[in-house]
Amino acid sequence: MNVSNESTPSLSPQPPPGITTFTRTTYSILSVVAIIGNILVILVFVGNKDLLKKSYNILILSLAISDVLTALLLSTNPAFVLGDAFPYPTNHIIGDIFCRVLWSRTILFQLVVFSAYICMALATERWYAVVRPYKYKEIFNKKRTLVYISLVWLWSFLLCGTSLFEVAYVPTEPLNRRCKWKLFWGKQQVRSIVAIIQVLFKMVLPCLTMLCLFLHMVYKAGRSTVASAESKAKLRGKMTRMVGAACFMLIVCYAPNQINYALAMAGKARLDSELHHGLSILVFVNSCVNPFIYGLSNKNYRNGYLRIMLSVCFKISGRINSNRVTDGSNGTAITAVSMVESARENSA
């Protein structure tokens, strides 16, 4: 950072209106909880790779990875946690890249859109399992699932990539205010139409699809006379309940933010306002709740969490014991190996 004679007046003492101590603290807490919770989910799959034979588990793993990346970007983005403490670049070229890639939150919200479409895939997977079980294995195999995840990643980037061109670096502004939104859609009517199209694909399409699929599942398996007992069991099954809860939470957390974004693009609301950050907090709450949903609704995940936490506690206990270097009688050193073996025998 360039702090010279001219840098003192260039620094604004007030952060943007949406950034407050409360929002920074809340974003920080959400980041920590999301990272810990979703790493637990990832470790469940690392410890039991057989789970990845199922398409829905592959989708859940990709969702957990996306939520971890979301939390990491949330905690390092200047618009959320670091604010003016972020080392803003002074070089024009680096500053322009910084504004377009990091400050614009393009990748961050791409991950949110990616998560929405992964949830849509989970809802579709459950629909096939309940309503079209005879086509399930044909549609949902490992290869098709991985192809879908790759395509969704590309699609989510295309939907959010316009933000890379809607931000500019203004060197004449104060150092921490040099990134500015420069919406290039021209007239207000054009901007409104573009915003509506973006929101339709980013939020309305995946959320409406999830709702329709679950409602159709309930109708088919609950009221249809031709519904098999297996379909009804799958509808009431733990996996369907788990996916349904995850989809419902995504809709509740994501939809208000996207509606506000559409209003902002139409000139009816402001970005970086208190309302904007309040709704953004709601979006990132969704990254925290999924691990809890998995654990509460599915015994496999719950047992996996327990094994991982017990393993971590055991390792910490072994390290503490290994640091006790004397036995209290003749000052003989006690090795880490012997202490760990002793702890294992006691636990057995």
DRENGU-922482 format. One record per residue (C-alpha): x, y, z. Coordinates in steps of 0.2 Angstrom, whole numbers, padded with zeros to 4 digits, always signed. Layout:
<pts>
XYZ ...
</pts>
This chain:
<pts>
+0000+0000+0000 +0006+0017-0004 +0005+0028+0011 +0014+0044+0008 +0011+0062+0009 -0004+0061-0003 -0010+0045+0004 -0018+0052+0020 -0032+0062+0012 -0034+0048+0000 -0040+0036+0013 -0059+0038+0018 -0062+0036+0036 -0079+0028+0033 -0082+0011+0026 -0096+0008+0013 -0113+0009+0022 -0116-0010+0021 -0100-0014+0030 -0102-0013+0049 -0094-0022+0064 -0109-0033+0065 -0108-0039+0047 -0089-0042+0048 -0091-0052+0064 -0106-0062+0056 -0097-0065+0040 -0082-0071+0050 -0092-0083+0061 -0101-0090+0045 -0085-0093+0037 -0077-0103+0051 -0093-0113+0054 -0094-0117+0035 -0076-0122+0034 -0076-0134+0049 -0093-0141+0045 -0090-0144+0026 -0072-0151+0029 -0081-0164+0041 -0092-0169+0026 -0077-0170+0014 -0067-0181+0027 -0082-0193+0028 -0080-0197+0010 -0061-0198+0012 -0063-0210+0026 -0076-0221+0016 -0074-0220-0003 -0087-0233-0005 -0100-0219-0002 -0094-0211-0019 -0102-0226-0028 -0119-0217-0027 -0122-0202-0038 -0130-0192-0024 -0115-0193-0013 -0104-0187-0028 -0116-0172-0029 -0115-0169-0010 -0096-0170-0010 -0096-0157-0024 -0108-0146-0014 -0097-0147+0001 -0081-0142-0008 -0091-0128-0016 -0096-0122+0002 -0078-0123+0008 -0072-0112-0006 -0086-0100-0003 -0082-0098+0015 -0063-0096+0011 -0067-0082-0002 -0080-0074+0010 -0067-0072+0024 -0054-0065+0012 -0065-0053+0002 -0063-0035+0006 -0082-0032+0004 -0086-0043+0018 -0073-0046+0032 -0057-0037+0029 -0064-0020+0023 -0051-0006+0023 -0038-0018+0031 -0036-0027+0014 -0020-0022+0006 -0027-0013-0009 -0015-0012-0024 -0009+0004-0031 -0003-0002-0048 -0016+0002-0061 -0015-0015-0070 -0015-0025-0054 -0028-0014-0047 -0039-0017-0062 -0037-0036-0061 -0041-0035-0042 -0057-0025-0044 -0063-0037-0058 -0059-0054-0051 -0059-0051-0032 -0068-0036-0027 -0083-0039-0039 -0086-0056-0030 -0088-0064-0047 -0081-0081-0041 -0089-0080-0024 -0107-0079-0032 -0102-0091-0046 -0100-0104-0032 -0117-0099-0025 -0125-0102-0042 -0115-0118-0044 -0122-0124-0027 -0140-0120-0033 -0138-0131-0048 -0130-0145-0038 -0146-0145-0027 -0156-0145-0042 -0147-0161-0048 -0150-0169-0031 -0168-0165-0032 -0168-0173-0050 -0159-0188-0044 -0172-0190-0030 -0186-0188-0043 -0179-0202-0054 -0177-0213-0038 -0195-0211-0033 -0205-0208-0049 -0194-0216-0063 -0184-0230-0054 -0182-0241-0069 -0173-0227-0078 -0162-0222-0063 -0147-0232-0066 -0147-0226-0084 -0148-0208-0080 -0138-0207-0064 -0121-0216-0066 -0104-0209-0060 -0098-0203-0078 -0114-0194-0081 -0114-0186-0064 -0096-0180-0066 -0100-0173-0083 -0115-0163-0076 -0104-0156-0062 -0092-0150-0075 -0105-0142-0086 -0113-0134-0071 -0097-0126-0066 -0095-0118-0084 -0113-0113-0084 -0112-0104-0067 -0097-0095-0073 -0105-0089-0089 -0120-0083-0079 -0109-0073-0066 -0095-0069-0078 -0103-0052-0084 -0097-0045-0067 -0079-0045-0073 -0084-0032-0086 -0095-0021-0075 -0081-0015-0063 -0068-0003-0066 -0052+0003-0057 -0053+0022-0054 -0035+0028-0049 -0041+0046-0044 -0053+0039-0030 -0047+0036-0012 -0036+0020-0011 -0049+0009-0003 -0063+0016-0015 -0055+0014-0032 -0066-0001-0037 -0082+0005-0044 -0097-0003-0053 -0098+0003-0071 -0113-0006-0078 -0111-0006-0097 -0129-0011-0101 -0133+0007-0106 -0151+0012-0104 -0161+0008-0088 -0173-0003-0098 -0159-0013-0105 -0151-0016-0088 -0168-0021-0081 -0171-0034-0094 -0153-0041-0092 -0155-0042-0073 -0172-0051-0075 -0164-0064-0087 -0149-0067-0076 -0160-0069-0060 -0171-0081-0070 -0157-0092-0074 -0147-0090-0058 -0161-0092-0045 -0179-0094-0053 -0175-0109-0064 -0166-0120-0051 -0177-0116-0037 -0193-0118-0046 -0187-0134-0053 -0183-0141-0036 -0200-0136-0030 -0209-0144-0044 -0199-0160-0043 -0203-0162-0025 -0221-0158-0027 -0223-0170-0041 -0214-0184-0031 -0227-0181-0017 -0241-0182-0029 -0235-0197-0038 -0230-0208-0023 -0243-0201-0011 -0259-0201-0022 -0256-0212-0037 -0263-0229-0036 -0250-0236-0047 -0236-0230-0036 -0225-0245-0030 -0222-0248-0011 -0203-0245-0015 -0207-0228-0022 -0217-0223-0007 -0203-0229+0004 -0190-0219-0005 -0201-0204-0004 -0201-0206+0015 -0183-0211+0015 -0169-0202+0024 -0160-0197+0008 -0175-0189+0001 -0179-0180+0017 -0161-0174+0018 -0160-0168+0000 -0177-0160+0002 -0171-0150+0018 -0155-0144+0009 -0165-0138-0006 -0178-0129+0004 -0165-0120+0014 -0156-0115-0002 -0172-0107-0009 -0176-0098+0008 -0158-0091+0009 -0154-0088-0009 -0171-0081-0017 -0172-0064-0007 -0154-0059-0012 -0157-0062-0030 -0173-0052-0030 -0164-0038-0022 -0150-0039-0035 -0163-0038-0049 -0170-0022-0041 -0153-0015-0039 -0150-0018-0058 -0166-0010-0062 -0161+0006-0051 -0174+0002-0037 -0161-0003-0024 -0142-0001-0020 -0128-0013-0020 -0117-0013-0004 -0131-0006+0006 -0136-0012+0023 -0151-0022+0016 -0139-0029+0002 -0127-0036+0016 -0141-0042+0027 -0148-0053+0012 -0130-0058+0008 -0128-0065+0026 -0143-0075+0023 -0135-0082+0007 -0120-0088+0016 -0130-0095+0030 -0134-0109+0018 -0116-0114+0017 -0116-0118+0036 -0132-0127+0037 -0129-0141+0025 -0117-0151+0036 -0130-0150+0050 -0144-0156+0039 -0134-0171+0033 -0130-0176+0051 -0147-0174+0058 -0156-0183+0044 -0144-0197+0039 -0135-0209+0051 -0121-0213+0039 -0115-0195+0040 -0119-0193+0058 -0108-0209+0062 -0094-0202+0050 -0094-0185+0060 -0092-0195+0076 -0078-0206+0070 -0068-0191+0064 -0071-0181+0080 -0066-0195+0091 -0050-0198+0080 -0045-0180+0081 -0048-0180+0100 -0037-0196+0102 -0023-0188+0092 -0024-0172+0102 -0023-0183+0118 -0009-0193+0112 +0001-0177+0108 -0002-0170+0125 +0003-0186+0133 +0019-0187+0123 +0024-0170+0129 +0026-0177+0147 +0044-0180+0146 +0047-0187+0164 +0039-0201+0174 +0041-0192+0191 +0054-0204+0199 +0070-0203+0190 +0067-0191+0177 +0067-0204+0163 +0060-0197+0147 +0044-0205+0141 +0043-0207+0123 +0028-0202+0112 +0026-0220+0105 +0024-0228+0122 +0011-0215+0128 +0001-0217+0112 +0001-0236+0114 -0004-0235+0132 -0019-0223+0127 -0024-0236+0114 -0024-0250+0126 -0034-0240+0139 -0047-0235+0125 -0048-0254+0120 
</pts>
